[in-house]
């Protein structure tokens, strides 16, 4: 009996050693959490192929404060938000308020990522901004999927849709349209990159809107914490530092 008990004790001790060793090994060998996929439809200034644009870095820092990492793949505007709504992506980077009404699987993070000025760009057409109605007589170019622009001018008779900013600005440069509508700061960056010095932005803007990060509803539990992280970044100077590094070389820093 004593030998049997001793055997059980020895086996029990060996089992304890094995369990303890596994406990030490598991955190090291367990797979790391996969990055969340946050779609973007920008290729310059705000987002870049290297994922070091202004909003890339702001989003990365906000998620980092929650202990999360992200990737920011580029897709055309309409496709990108559909990928988020259908759950193939975990979120969408920078959209106007109200997208949750059009895409019911999306949840808005209620702290703006930035303020966007929607302006016209022209090559030779005389135009003053501010009133959408002045655009009606002109051949207008917009990017498909920009919902605020589709709502305001989508019913106008002379409208051309493009799928990328480069094509939009090249269409204007080639006189295929008279005027294009886009974000002011990012539009200035696009025209500079393409060397289109003869294209100018029209003032004042047709609309000024805060822009928001959206999450697929499976991540709705993160929305409040992400809003708090973005607000904290604005309060502690992180947001301004990132903006200055991204925008200052181009000469237009505008903190919301």
N, C-alpha and C positions, 0 to 999 in steps of 0.2 A: 504493500500500500504506500509506504513511504517513497519507494522508487517511482511508482506511478505518479504520485503527487509532484515529485521532483521533475519528472518529464513534462507534466503539464505546465509547471512553473517556468521551465526553461523555454518551452515552446511559446508560452505567453510573453516571455521577455523578448524572444526573437521577433515575435509579431509586433511588439511595441516598438522595437528598433526600426523595423521595416516601415511601419506607419509614420514614425517620426522622420525617417529619411525621405519618404514620399512627400511629406508636408513641406520639407525644405526644398525639394526639387521642383514641386508643382508650379509655384509662382514664376520660377525662372523659365520653365519649359512650356507653360500654358501660352496659347497664341494670344498676341496682342489684339486689342479691340480694333476692328477695321475702321478706317476713316469714314466719316459721313460724306456723302456726295452732294454738294451744293452747286447746282447748275448756274452758269452765267452766260449771258449773251453779248458780252463785251470782249473786245480783243485789244483794246488800247486804254491806257491811263487808269481806268477803274479796275479792269481785269486785264491780265496779259497771259500769253502762253506759258510764261515762267511762273505764273500765279504770284506775282509780286506787285500787282497794281494796288492802288489805294484801297479799294473795297476788298480785294483779296486779303490784304494784310489786316484790315479792320475785322473782317469776319474770322480770320484765323486766330486773332488774339481773343475775340469774344468767346469762341468755342474753347480755346486753350484754358480760359479762366474757369470753364466747366469741366476741365480734364478731358477734353475731346479734341481730336484732330479732324481736319476736313480736306477734301480735294475739290477743285473747282473746274470741272471740264467745261469747255465751250460748246454750245450748240446754237443754232439759229433761234431767234427769239420765241417764235410760236412753239417750236418743238421742245425747247428747253423747259418752258413752263408746263407743257403737257407731260413731260417726263416726270416732273415733280408731282403733279396732280395724280398721276397714275401710280406713283410709288416706286418708279424705277430710280429716281433720285430722291434724296432725303430732304431737299429744299431748293429754294430759288433765291438768288442773291439780292436783287434790287428792283422792286416793283412798286407801282403806285398802290395806294389804299383801295380796297374794294375788290381785289383779285379773288378773295375768298367767295365772293358772290358768283363769279364766273367759273371758278374752279373749286368746288365745294370740299375737296379733300385737302385744301391748303389752310394753314393757320398762320395768321400774321403775328410777327414779333413786334410788339407795340412800342418800339423806340426807333425813330428814323435812322437809317444808315447814312443818309445825306439828303440835301435839298437839291432838287433838279429843276433847272430852267428849261422849258420847252420853247425853242425858238425856231425861226426860219433862217435858212441860209440861201443866199442868192448869188448869182454870177453877174447879171446885168439888169435884172428886173428891179424897178423902183418900188419899194415896199416899206410900209411902217407896220410894226408889230402891234400886239395887244388885242386886236379884234379878229377873231377867227373868220368873220365874214369877208374880210379883204382878200382872203385866199381863194374864194370861190371862182373867180374868172381865170385862174392860172392853172397850168399843168403842175400838179403837186406830186412830190415823191415822199413816201414814208416807208418805214420798215414794217413788214407784216408781223403782227403780234404786239405792237405798241398800242395797248388798248385805249389809252386816253386820246391818242391821235386818231385811231379808228372811230372812236365815238364822236369826235369833233368834226372830222372832215371825211369820214368814210362814205358819206352819202353825196359828196360833191361829185360833179359830173366828170372831171378830168383828174383822175387819180391813178398813179402808178405805184405798185407795191414792189419793194426790194427785200432781199433776204439778209443783207449784211450792210454794215456802215460803209465799207469800201465801195460796194456797188452803188449805194445811194449817192455818195459824193461824186463818184465817177459819172453817174447818170446826169448829175447837174453840170459837171465840167464839160460833158459832151453835148449839152443842150437838149437832152432827151426830156428834161423837165425844166420848168421855169424856177421852181422853188422847192426846197426840201425842208422837212421838219425833223428836228433831232434835239438832243441835249446840248446846251451851249458849251460847257467846258469840254465834254468829250468830243463834241463836234470840232472844236478848235484844234484839239489834239489830232483828230483824224485828218483834217485838211492839211495840217502841218506835216504829218507823216507822209502824206501822199504828194506833197509839194504843190498844193492848189492855192497859191497865194492870192489869186484873183477872186476867190470865193469869200464872201463876208457874212458875218452874223448880223441879223436884223434885231434892233431894239424897238420897244421893250419886248420881254417874253410874252408868248401867248398864254402861258400858264406856269406857275411855280408850285411845285408839289413836293412834300416829303416822300421819300422812297424807303421801302421796308424790306426786310428779310422775311421770307415765308418758309414754313416747314410743312412737310407732309404730316397729316394728322396723327400718324403713329408716333411722332415726336412732340405732340402738343404739350407734354409735361415739361419740355425744356423751354417753352416760349417765354415764360415769366423770368426765368433765370438768365436767358440770353438778353432780354430787354434790360435787365438790371446790369448785366455786364457791359452792354453798350453805353448805358447812362454813366456807369462808373468810369469808363474809358474817357468820356467827354469831360468828366469832372476832374480826373487825375492828370490830364494833359496828354494821355497816350494817343487819343484821337487826333489832337492838333499836331502832335509830332509826326504821326504817320501821314497826315494830309500835307504837311509842309514838305516832307521828303518827296512825296509823289508829285505835288502840284507846283511848288516854288520854282523849279527849273523852267516851267512853262509860263510863270508870271501870273497865275491866278489862283491864289489861296483864298478860300471862302469857307470858314468854319460855320456850320449851322448853329 
